[in-house]
């Protein structure tokens, strides 16, 4: 099954894809990691990307498309894949519709107010970048001590949430009409959200 994780910030999606990877042998493809892999490759594409980053230029849509298409094509033959942080706007959707037309969307639904409350106090692992709710002291997987994110102030959070509401949520509504969406109620405990993911995926 080819899955696209779509989520509002604060839904603890790291926890849920990790379960799919560790217990059900899914391959995780995450857009941020794809960029880091290119940076570590010393390839021609790395030279272009490094120049952009060094000069604080915005990554062009053409380059972004090339990276996304390569990530999809390199994993298209795998049986079970989770694509995380890929389909965020109509252009992203066009690429997936063209290259991977049978994909399903796992949509983690959470209100803007609940998302804001969670994000203001979350902590993260500086090694794995996994985030955890307030009150969590260590990552139970790595035993690394968790710290509060430096960018979790209300202005930054609201900007990220508003971008989701204005750009990504309309795409989810279109995908619902295409019968692609598996909606998950994220307004419950992490354990119950994970159980719902497993149940609705038939695992």
C-alpha positions as CSV (number, residue, x, y, z in Angstrom):
1,X,0.0,0.0,0.0
2,X,1.3,3.5,-1.0
3,X,0.4,6.0,1.7
4,X,0.7,9.7,1.9
5,X,0.6,11.2,5.5
6,X,-1.2,14.5,5.6
7,X,-1.4,16.3,8.9
8,X,-1.8,19.6,10.7
9,X,1.2,20.3,13.0
10,X,0.7,18.9,16.5
11,X,-0.9,15.5,15.6
12,X,2.1,13.5,16.7
13,X,2.5,11.8,13.3
14,X,6.1,10.7,14.0
15,X,4.8,8.2,16.5
16,X,2.3,6.7,14.0
17,X,4.6,6.3,11.0
18,X,7.3,4.8,13.3
19,X,4.8,2.1,14.2
20,X,4.2,1.3,10.6
21,X,7.9,1.2,9.9
22,X,8.9,-0.9,12.9
23,X,6.0,-3.3,13.2
24,X,4.6,-3.6,9.7
25,X,7.7,-3.2,7.5
26,X,6.8,0.0,5.8
27,X,9.4,2.2,4.1
28,X,9.4,5.8,5.2
29,X,10.2,8.5,2.6
30,X,10.3,12.0,4.1
31,X,10.9,15.1,2.0
32,X,13.3,16.7,4.5
33,X,15.5,13.6,4.5
34,X,15.5,13.5,0.7
35,X,17.1,17.0,0.8
36,X,19.7,15.9,3.4
37,X,20.5,12.8,1.3
38,X,21.2,15.0,-1.7
39,X,23.4,17.3,0.4
40,X,25.5,14.3,1.5
41,X,25.8,12.9,-2.0
42,X,28.3,15.4,-3.5
43,X,26.3,15.0,-6.8
44,X,25.6,17.6,-9.5
45,X,22.2,18.1,-7.9
46,X,23.9,18.7,-4.5
47,X,26.0,21.5,-6.1
48,X,22.8,23.2,-7.3
49,X,21.0,22.8,-4.0
50,X,24.0,23.9,-2.0
51,X,24.3,27.1,-4.1
52,X,20.7,27.9,-3.4
53,X,21.0,27.3,0.3
54,X,24.3,29.2,0.7
55,X,22.7,32.2,-1.0
56,X,19.4,31.9,0.9
57,X,17.5,31.5,-2.4
58,X,14.2,29.8,-2.5
59,X,14.3,26.3,-4.0
60,X,12.7,26.6,-7.5
61,X,9.6,24.6,-8.3
62,X,11.5,22.8,-11.1
63,X,14.2,21.6,-8.7
64,X,11.6,20.7,-6.0
65,X,9.7,18.7,-8.6
66,X,12.8,16.9,-9.7
67,X,13.7,15.8,-6.2
68,X,10.1,14.7,-5.5
69,X,9.8,12.8,-8.7
70,X,13.1,11.0,-8.0
71,X,12.0,10.0,-4.5
72,X,8.7,8.6,-5.9
73,X,10.3,6.7,-8.8
74,X,13.0,5.2,-6.5
75,X,10.4,3.7,-4.3
76,X,7.5,2.9,-6.7
77,X,8.2,-0.8,-6.8
78,X,8.2,-1.3,-3.0
79,X,5.1,-2.9,-1.6
80,X,4.4,-0.7,1.4
81,X,5.6,2.9,1.6
82,X,4.7,6.0,3.6
83,X,5.4,9.3,1.9
84,X,5.6,12.0,4.6
85,X,5.4,15.8,4.0
86,X,5.0,15.4,0.2
87,X,1.5,16.4,-0.8
88,X,1.0,20.0,0.5
89,X,-0.4,21.8,-2.4
90,X,-2.0,21.3,-5.9
91,X,1.3,21.0,-7.6
92,X,2.4,18.2,-5.3
93,X,-0.9,16.4,-5.9
94,X,-0.4,16.6,-9.7
95,X,2.9,14.8,-9.4
96,X,1.5,12.0,-7.2
97,X,-1.6,11.6,-9.4
98,X,0.6,11.2,-12.4
99,X,3.3,8.9,-11.0
100,X,1.5,7.0,-8.3
101,X,-2.2,7.1,-9.1
102,X,-3.2,4.4,-6.6
103,X,-2.0,6.2,-3.5
104,X,-4.1,6.6,-0.4
105,X,-4.0,9.6,2.0
106,X,-3.9,9.1,5.8
107,X,-5.2,12.4,7.1
108,X,-4.7,13.2,10.8
109,X,-7.5,15.5,11.6
110,X,-7.2,18.0,14.5
111,X,-8.7,21.4,15.2
112,X,-6.5,24.5,14.9
113,X,-7.0,25.3,18.6
114,X,-5.9,21.8,19.7
115,X,-2.9,21.9,17.4
116,X,-1.8,25.3,18.8
117,X,-2.1,24.1,22.4
118,X,0.0,21.0,21.7
119,X,2.7,22.8,19.7
120,X,3.3,25.5,22.3
121,X,4.7,23.0,24.8
122,X,6.0,20.1,22.7
123,X,9.6,18.8,23.1
124,X,11.9,17.0,20.6
125,X,14.9,14.7,20.3
126,X,17.8,16.6,18.7
127,X,19.2,13.4,17.2
128,X,16.0,12.0,15.5
129,X,13.9,15.2,15.3
130,X,10.9,13.2,16.7
131,X,8.5,15.4,18.7
132,X,6.7,14.5,21.9
133,X,4.0,16.1,24.0
134,X,4.7,18.3,27.0
135,X,5.9,16.4,30.0
136,X,7.8,13.8,28.1
137,X,11.4,13.7,29.4
138,X,13.3,11.2,27.2
139,X,12.7,9.6,23.8
140,X,11.7,6.0,24.8
141,X,13.5,4.7,21.7
142,X,16.8,6.4,22.0
143,X,16.8,7.5,25.7
144,X,17.9,10.9,24.5
145,X,16.9,13.8,26.7
146,X,14.2,16.0,25.1
147,X,14.3,19.8,24.8
148,X,11.7,22.4,23.8
149,X,11.8,23.5,20.2
150,X,13.3,27.0,19.7
151,X,10.8,27.9,17.0
152,X,7.7,27.0,19.0
153,X,6.3,30.5,19.7
154,X,2.8,31.4,18.9
155,X,3.5,33.6,15.9
156,X,5.6,30.9,14.1
157,X,3.1,28.1,15.0
158,X,0.1,30.1,13.7
159,X,1.9,30.8,10.5
160,X,2.5,27.1,9.9
161,X,-1.0,26.2,10.8
162,X,-2.5,28.9,8.6
163,X,-0.4,27.6,5.7
164,X,-1.9,24.1,6.3
165,X,-5.4,25.5,6.4
166,X,-5.1,27.6,3.3
167,X,-3.0,25.3,1.0
168,X,-3.1,21.7,2.2
169,X,-6.7,21.3,3.6
170,X,-8.3,22.2,0.3
171,X,-6.3,19.5,-1.4
172,X,-7.5,17.0,1.3
173,X,-11.1,17.9,0.5
174,X,-10.5,17.2,-3.2
175,X,-8.8,13.8,-2.3
176,X,-11.9,13.0,-0.2
177,X,-14.0,13.4,-3.3
178,X,-11.6,11.0,-5.1
179,X,-12.1,8.4,-2.3
180,X,-8.5,8.5,-1.4
181,X,-8.7,9.7,2.2
182,X,-8.5,7.6,5.4
183,X,-9.4,10.1,8.1
184,X,-7.9,9.7,11.6
185,X,-9.3,11.4,14.7
186,X,-6.1,12.9,16.3
187,X,-8.1,14.5,19.2
188,X,-7.4,11.5,21.5
189,X,-4.4,9.9,23.2
190,X,-1.4,8.8,21.1
191,X,-2.2,5.2,21.9
192,X,-5.8,5.5,20.6
193,X,-4.7,7.3,17.5
194,X,-2.2,4.5,16.7
195,X,-4.9,1.9,17.3
196,X,-7.2,3.8,14.9
197,X,-4.5,4.0,12.2
198,X,-3.8,0.2,12.5
199,X,-7.5,-0.6,12.4
200,X,-8.4,1.6,9.4
201,X,-5.5,0.3,7.4
202,X,-6.5,-3.3,8.2
203,X,-3.2,-4.3,9.7
